Amino acid sequence: MLSSSPRASTLPQFAWDDALIRRYDLSGPRYTSYPTAVEFHQHYPIEDMVQAAARSKASARPLSLYTHLPFCAHLCYYCACNKVITKKRDKAMPYVERVLKEAAIQSRLFGTDRPVKQLHWGGGTPTFLPKDVMEHLMAGYADLFRLQRDEERDYSVEIDPREVDQDTLSTLWDLGFNRISLGVQDVNPQVQKAVNRIQPRAMTEAVLEEARRLGFRSINLDLIYGLPHQTPESFAQTLEAVIAMSPDRLSVFSYAHLPDRFYPQTRIQADTLPSPQQKLTILHNTINRLLEAGYEYIGMDHFAKPDDSLAVAQRQGRLHRNFQGYTTHSDCDLVSLGVSAIGQTDDAYFQNNHDLPSWEAAIDAGQLAITKGVNLTRDDRIRRWVIGQLICQFRLDRQQFANERGENLDCYFTDELRRLKPMIRDELIADDGQTLQVLPAGRLLIRAICQIFDLYRKEGASQRFSRII
């Protein structure tokens, strides 16, 4: 047992312990929000969102603008996203026109003069949109919101390299985007064929090189482990290819095979998937190799070079987490646009209808399409702050908690600190009386640590969530 917490700078980033993984690898939330999306109330009153937006407007906090663009020209069998598979590019403009109608409503609610520090297009495949449709969407946003052009902005877009032509990247750059995320998943041809995503390595490299030439920063690559025909040896080869590409960031996600919930996954044969032990080996080897290659372990499935803004924000204690994952802009309220998109203010979450025709019908009627949400209690906001500190900064400082939340940590979380003691004995986390410090073995199991402070999970992990590892 550790009696004191070593300074974070003296700790190794990561430690693997098979026994602890077996003990704590239950199911649990990814904490892109607190309360999590399963706590959102069905039939959330739109008036509640309107009032939350009014409070947000009065706060004058900067904004983050998220747009869900659901169209994909190809079906990737592993995908669990809300998407529309179509080859018809003419579907894009009617959808974007509705997004702009929705944006007009939201800009009136949230205010037109607040700086948009962060903007993200997710999907689906945002690059499904033709050039003129992209330009129309961003021009519409510029009319409705105060878009930024300074170096501090974080304007990002998810890119499928198969959906990039000679003008795509330069168009995005001219529109103000300065960060991109490329879907790769695996460079192995056998794996790509099995998941219906044929994407030659040279194609990805060409997009990366062009993005760098244009000036894009913080370029991220997405990988997935646990796909058909992957082995520790084959994924190690993929990892070497990716390291050679030298992205600024890497996201390495675990594939969850849930064909009963996600119909496209029925096309994946279960007997071609790596075993649970092989998946653990792949993850262990991947973390070790990325650390060896100079990346920092940001948390969970995210890695970044030491000079990347994510790594810098974590060292400075200002890393944040929302529905897009880890981010550097903790001071922004989130305006969400498009089918199934989730918005956030300081005291509420709200989600658009997941069904595209229903979302379209609401927008055509001049209404918001929000169907789910939750208003946060004071306790929710306190617990969200604590979980955010643990999952982003890997530490929780008692004095900072008192300053920020106006409470005594030991009094407020008496029961939680008692239930944390086995994790202290197991050296997942240390407590020196001033600070709770997540230890190297705890970083991998951070979701289990966070669940201790999750009032909605107090009776144990819920099977509604994926396994922690």
C-alpha atoms as one frame of an Amber mdcrd trajectory, in Angstrom:
protein
   0.000   0.000   0.000   1.201   3.496  -0.844   1.072   5.954   2.016   1.595
   9.000  -0.143   1.007  10.126  -3.668   4.120  10.608  -5.804   4.126  13.699
  -7.935   2.521  12.986 -11.284   5.664  14.022 -13.147   7.707  11.290 -11.429
   5.282   8.480 -12.222   5.572   6.220 -15.254   2.597   6.690 -17.537   1.319
   3.153 -17.478   1.542  -0.220 -15.761  -0.123  -3.479 -16.784  -1.322  -5.933
 -14.137  -3.249  -8.997 -15.324  -4.710  -9.712 -11.886  -6.047  -6.171 -11.488
  -7.490  -6.199 -14.994  -9.370  -9.429 -14.232 -10.668  -7.895 -10.993 -11.800
  -4.530 -12.325 -12.557  -5.117 -16.025 -16.323  -4.925 -15.635 -18.681  -2.844
 -17.745 -18.922   0.885 -17.277 -19.524   4.271 -18.910 -16.981   6.081 -21.042
 -17.939   9.321 -19.254 -18.287  11.557 -22.267 -20.950  13.091 -20.031 -22.182
  12.919 -16.468 -24.910  11.934 -15.970 -24.372   9.519 -18.861 -26.725   9.275
 -21.829 -28.605   6.319 -20.316 -29.852   8.720 -17.636 -31.384  11.071 -20.213
 -35.151  11.304 -19.826 -37.381  10.328 -22.730 -39.740  13.100 -23.825 -37.491
  15.788 -22.382 -39.438  19.085 -22.541 -38.119  21.399 -25.241 -38.982  24.301
 -22.934 -36.348  22.974 -20.506 -33.730  23.189 -23.257 -34.891  26.715 -24.165
 -34.454  27.791 -20.563 -31.014  26.123 -20.372 -29.993  27.980 -23.542 -31.168
  31.263 -22.002 -29.017  30.657 -18.927 -26.135  29.763 -21.217 -26.633  32.970
 -23.210 -26.571  35.015 -20.013 -23.279  33.394 -19.018 -21.587  34.629 -22.232
 -19.420  31.491 -22.267 -17.863  30.672 -25.663 -19.487  28.028 -27.839 -18.614
  24.698 -29.388 -20.597  23.818 -32.497 -21.154  20.135 -33.359 -22.814  18.924
 -36.563 -23.806  15.317 -37.215 -23.610  14.462 -40.937 -24.966  10.907 -41.224
 -24.323   9.993 -44.858 -21.879   7.266 -45.923 -21.266   5.929 -49.403 -19.991
   2.618 -48.002 -21.115   0.376 -45.153 -18.347  -0.576 -42.729 -19.547  -3.739
 -41.034 -18.157  -2.850 -37.594 -19.866   0.558 -37.412 -22.348   1.378 -34.644
 -22.837   5.050 -35.571 -26.114   6.650 -36.618 -25.741   6.682 -40.401 -27.473
   6.610 -43.763 -25.862   4.469 -46.475 -26.388   5.993 -49.904 -24.561   6.794
 -53.129 -26.897   9.706 -53.854 -24.942  12.892 -53.204 -28.044  14.970 -53.914
 -29.335  13.976 -50.471 -26.693  16.180 -48.873 -28.097  19.633 -49.718 -31.651
  19.066 -48.380 -30.145  17.765 -45.143 -27.805  20.750 -44.854 -30.673  23.173
 -45.522 -32.516  21.626 -42.582 -29.392  21.837 -40.407 -29.220  25.547 -41.177
 -32.904  25.967 -40.276 -32.136  24.263 -36.975 -29.019  26.418 -36.544 -31.094
  29.573 -37.038 -33.365  28.547 -34.153 -30.420  27.671 -31.935 -28.477  30.853
 -32.703 -31.436  32.908 -31.494 -31.546  30.865 -28.290 -27.808  30.812 -27.560
 -26.894  34.204 -29.011 -25.157  35.269 -32.198 -22.229  37.162 -30.680 -20.543
  34.438 -28.605 -17.215  33.246 -30.078 -17.287  29.729 -31.510 -13.949  28.423
 -30.245 -14.589  24.843 -31.276 -16.403  23.396 -34.279 -16.674  19.758 -35.303
 -18.265  17.860 -38.176 -18.861  14.216 -37.311 -20.664  11.352 -38.910 -21.305
   9.332 -40.833 -18.838  10.677 -43.363 -18.659  14.500 -43.449 -16.577  14.363
 -46.626 -19.582  12.735 -48.323 -20.769  16.318 -48.794 -19.886  17.831 -52.194
 -17.711  20.931 -52.161 -20.560  23.378 -52.799 -22.613  21.851 -49.968 -19.702
  22.186 -47.530 -19.289  25.819 -48.530 -23.022  26.466 -48.176 -23.112  24.950
 -44.681 -20.144  26.931 -43.386 -21.370  30.159 -44.970 -24.679  29.638 -43.220
 -22.921  29.133 -39.897 -20.903  32.304 -40.461 -24.165  34.245 -40.862 -25.637
  32.781 -37.672 -22.676  32.455 -35.316 -19.435  34.269 -34.550 -16.944  31.913
 -36.164 -13.257  32.411 -35.374 -10.138  32.592 -37.518  -7.484  32.929 -34.807
  -4.881  30.255 -34.078  -6.614  29.231 -30.850  -9.675  27.879 -32.611 -10.179
  24.111 -32.807 -12.166  23.418 -35.981 -12.066  19.722 -36.787 -13.626  17.269
 -39.211 -13.726  13.487 -39.497 -12.387  12.272 -42.828 -12.717   8.996 -44.679
  -9.664   8.910 -46.995 -11.763   7.006 -49.537 -14.017  10.089 -49.777 -11.308
  12.659 -50.531 -10.804  14.146 -53.978  -8.251  16.687 -55.157 -10.234  19.638
 -53.761 -11.527  18.230 -50.468  -8.711  19.154 -48.108  -8.050  22.578 -49.630
 -11.782  23.326 -49.446 -11.891  22.373 -45.762  -8.790  24.475 -45.084 -10.277
  27.496 -46.843 -13.477  27.056 -44.806 -11.503  27.428 -41.581 -10.878  23.852
 -40.478  -7.452  23.371 -38.930  -7.613  19.842 -37.532  -8.626  16.518 -39.066
  -9.199  12.951 -37.928  -8.661  10.131 -40.413 -10.409   6.791 -40.149  -7.914
   3.975 -40.759  -8.905   1.085 -38.416  -6.329  -1.372 -39.858  -3.967  -1.410
 -42.839  -4.102  -5.216 -43.228  -5.898  -6.123 -46.509  -7.514  -9.266 -45.052
  -8.970  -7.315 -42.144 -10.119  -4.511 -44.457 -11.926  -6.984 -46.714 -13.649
  -8.646 -43.749 -15.091  -5.325 -42.538 -15.830  -3.966 -46.037 -13.377  -1.072
 -45.801 -10.774  -1.371 -48.538  -8.372   1.504 -47.954  -4.808   1.093 -49.266
  -2.075   2.415 -47.021  -0.859   4.704 -49.799  -4.273   6.379 -49.889  -4.072
   7.268 -46.198  -0.473   8.453 -46.536  -1.394  10.713 -49.456  -4.163  12.399
 -47.462  -1.814  12.852 -44.494   0.906  14.408 -46.642  -1.508  16.813 -48.323
  -3.020  17.807 -44.948   0.422  18.596 -43.569   1.335  20.575 -46.671  -1.777
  22.709 -46.232  -1.044  23.334 -42.553  -3.505  21.122 -40.668  -2.345  20.444
 -37.099  -3.159  17.823 -34.476  -3.861  15.228 -37.150  -5.491  12.153 -35.593
  -5.689   8.579 -36.880  -8.364   6.141 -35.651  -7.533   2.466 -35.202  -9.779
  -0.374 -34.014  -8.563  -3.582 -32.372 -10.671  -6.718 -32.046 -11.691  -6.851
 -35.732 -11.877 -10.060 -37.804  -8.562 -11.817 -38.545  -6.552  -9.505 -36.313
  -3.781 -11.102 -34.279  -1.200  -9.532 -31.987   1.336  -9.989 -34.790  -0.835
  -8.495 -37.548  -1.880  -5.507 -35.433   1.749  -4.873 -34.510   2.471  -4.537
 -38.230  -0.415  -2.096 -38.616   0.911  -0.117 -35.672   4.385   0.120 -37.204
   2.873   1.420 -40.435   0.900   4.025 -38.518   3.863   5.104 -36.384   5.795
   5.607 -39.608   3.036   8.002 -40.720   3.700   9.958 -37.472   0.231  11.344
 -36.690   0.021  13.907 -33.888  -2.688  11.905 -32.151  -3.935   8.328 -32.170
  -7.229   6.859 -31.025  -7.175   3.088 -30.534 -10.704   1.831 -29.963 -11.891
  -1.607 -28.901 -14.419  -3.276 -31.219 -17.520  -4.485 -29.393 -19.283  -7.239
 -31.342 -22.994  -6.640 -30.719 -24.814  -7.940 -33.823 -28.142  -8.069 -31.968
 -27.985  -4.281 -31.518 -26.178  -3.215 -34.696 -27.378  -5.019 -37.802 -24.298
  -4.346 -39.998 -22.251  -6.418 -37.536 -24.219  -9.534 -38.505 -21.957  -9.645
 -41.576 -18.946 -10.238 -39.354 -18.342 -13.901 -38.541 -17.777 -14.318 -34.813
 -15.274 -17.154 -35.297 -12.934 -14.795 -37.163 -12.630 -12.405 -34.210  -9.581
 -12.476 -31.914 -10.154 -14.068 -28.519 -10.526 -11.887 -25.405  -6.981 -12.807
 -24.398  -5.661 -11.880 -27.840  -7.448  -8.524 -27.565  -5.777  -7.866 -24.225
  -2.411  -8.784 -25.707  -3.000  -6.429 -28.643  -3.903  -3.595 -26.280  -0.941
  -4.239 -23.966   1.509  -4.354 -26.861  -0.040  -1.275 -28.473   0.262   0.899
 -25.378   3.851  -0.197 -24.792   4.820   0.434 -28.415   3.226   3.877 -28.589
   4.901   4.967 -25.367   8.178   3.658 -26.734   7.576   5.672 -29.922   7.266
   8.865 -27.871   3.499   9.252 -27.572   1.910  10.188 -24.261  -0.980   8.175
 -22.884  -3.757  10.758 -22.597  -6.231   8.257 -21.210  -8.414   5.292 -22.111
  -7.852   4.933 -25.873  -6.161   8.258 -26.721  -2.484   9.021 -27.330  -0.726
  12.212 -28.390   2.756  13.524 -29.043   4.152  15.567 -26.138   3.837  18.867
 -28.023   0.256  18.243 -29.164  -2.395  20.490 -27.626  -4.084  17.531 -25.882
  -0.885  16.549 -24.076  -0.129  20.181 -23.214  -3.664  20.699 -21.850  -3.377
  17.599 -19.686  -0.054  18.737 -18.198  -1.595  22.142 -17.476  -4.672  20.600
 -15.835  -7.195  21.952 -18.342  -8.038  18.869 -20.410 -11.771  18.324 -20.889
 -13.978  15.474 -22.058 -17.269  15.668 -23.945 -19.202  13.717 -26.575 -16.363
  14.110 -29.081 -13.861  12.637 -26.580 -10.926  14.523 -25.072 -10.763  18.228
 -25.914  -8.901  21.368 -24.888 -11.925  23.671 -24.597 -13.522  23.115 -21.210
 -15.051  26.598 -21.181 -17.473  26.041 -24.070 -21.179  25.250 -24.088 -22.024
  22.765 -26.840 -24.575  23.579 -29.541 -25.617  20.406 -31.380 -27.054  20.257
 -34.876 -28.344  17.374 -36.967 -29.974  14.026 -36.342 -29.114  12.397 -32.950
 -26.669  15.209 -31.989 -26.222  15.942 -28.269 -25.863  19.454 -26.862 -24.695
  20.635 -23.465 -24.829  23.656 -21.196 -23.452  24.002 -17.695 -26.609  22.503
 -16.222 -28.327  20.433 -18.934 -27.869  17.891 -21.737 -30.289  17.483 -24.639
 -30.355  15.150 -27.646 -32.023  15.369 -31.042 -34.242  12.642 -32.403 -32.249
   9.605 -33.545 -34.690   8.857 -36.364 -33.915  10.850 -39.518 -37.503  11.219
 -40.867 -38.704  12.343 -37.411 -35.866  14.855 -37.134 -36.675  16.160 -40.626
 -40.377  16.494 -39.786 -39.643  18.555 -36.674 -37.284  20.910 -38.510 -39.712
  21.288 -41.427 -42.360  22.326 -38.880 -40.010  25.026 -37.594 -39.441  23.237
 -34.312 -36.457  21.847 -32.443 -36.101  18.077 -32.724 -35.021  17.399 -29.143
 -36.521  14.238 -27.650 -34.210  13.312 -24.753 -32.275  15.163 -22.098 -31.601
  15.783 -18.435 -31.381  18.809 -16.170 -28.429  18.563 -13.802 -28.832  18.827
 -10.064 -26.173  20.487  -7.934 -24.967  17.015  -6.983 -24.704  16.038 -10.676
 -22.528  19.065 -11.343 -20.267  18.328  -8.386 -19.830  14.696  -9.438 -19.277
  15.695 -13.075 -16.415  17.947 -11.983 -14.831  15.187  -9.884 -15.135  12.569
 -12.626 -13.744  15.068 -15.129 -10.689  15.693 -12.969 -10.019  11.976 -12.612
 -10.568  10.951 -16.237  -8.756  13.963 -17.729  -6.081  15.030 -15.236  -5.719
  11.673 -13.376  -5.812  13.513 -10.070  -8.238  15.120  -7.649  -7.003  17.905
  -5.385  -8.951  18.507  -2.167  -8.179  22.238  -1.981  -9.107  22.759  -5.621
 -12.369  20.879  -5.005 -13.138  23.159  -2.065 -12.322  26.262  -4.125 -14.297
  25.158  -7.186 -17.292  23.420  -5.598 -17.510  24.974  -2.137 -17.525  21.640
  -0.326 -15.196  19.492   1.766 -14.296  16.425  -0.291 -14.048  14.057   2.680
 -17.418  15.107   4.060 -19.221  15.135   0.719 -17.825  11.809  -0.477 -17.470
   9.899   2.791 -19.004   6.714   1.388 -17.151   6.972  -1.937 -13.773   7.365
  -0.243 -14.558   4.323   1.875 -15.363   2.286  -1.253 -12.175   3.584  -2.867
  -9.978   1.901  -0.230  -9.639  -1.457  -2.069  -8.363   0.464  -5.106  -5.845
   2.243  -2.873  -4.690  -1.131  -1.528  -4.424  -2.401  -5.115  -2.367   0.689
  -6.029  -4.768   1.937  -8.687  -4.922   5.264  -6.889  -3.056   6.887  -4.001
  -4.281   9.289  -1.345  -1.830  11.442   0.656  -4.559  13.421   2.410  -4.286
  16.348  -0.002  -4.596  14.749  -3.436  -6.019  11.603  -4.973  -3.497  10.581
  -7.641  -4.283   7.925 -10.238  -1.305   5.548 -10.385   0.110   3.889 -13.517
  -1.960   0.698 -13.068  -5.070   2.824 -12.569  -4.873   4.721 -15.830  -6.069
   1.728 -17.821  -8.899   1.182 -15.322  -9.874   4.833 -14.935 -13.504   4.104
 -15.819 -13.730   1.771 -12.802 -12.290   4.482 -10.551 -14.738   7.061 -11.890
 -17.681   4.736 -11.237 -17.012   5.018  -7.503 -18.156   8.658  -7.744 -21.095
   7.900 -10.074 -24.288   8.018  -8.010 -26.245   6.230 -10.749 -23.815   3.276
 -10.718 -23.655   2.983  -6.944 -25.100  -0.515  -6.920 -22.441  -1.744  -9.339
 -21.557  -1.711 -13.020 -24.420  -1.815 -15.488 -24.508  -4.207 -18.411 -25.841
  -1.370 -20.545 -22.240  -0.294 -21.000 -19.246  -1.838 -22.734 -16.490  -3.519
 -20.771 -13.885  -1.156 -19.402 -11.086  -2.817 -21.386
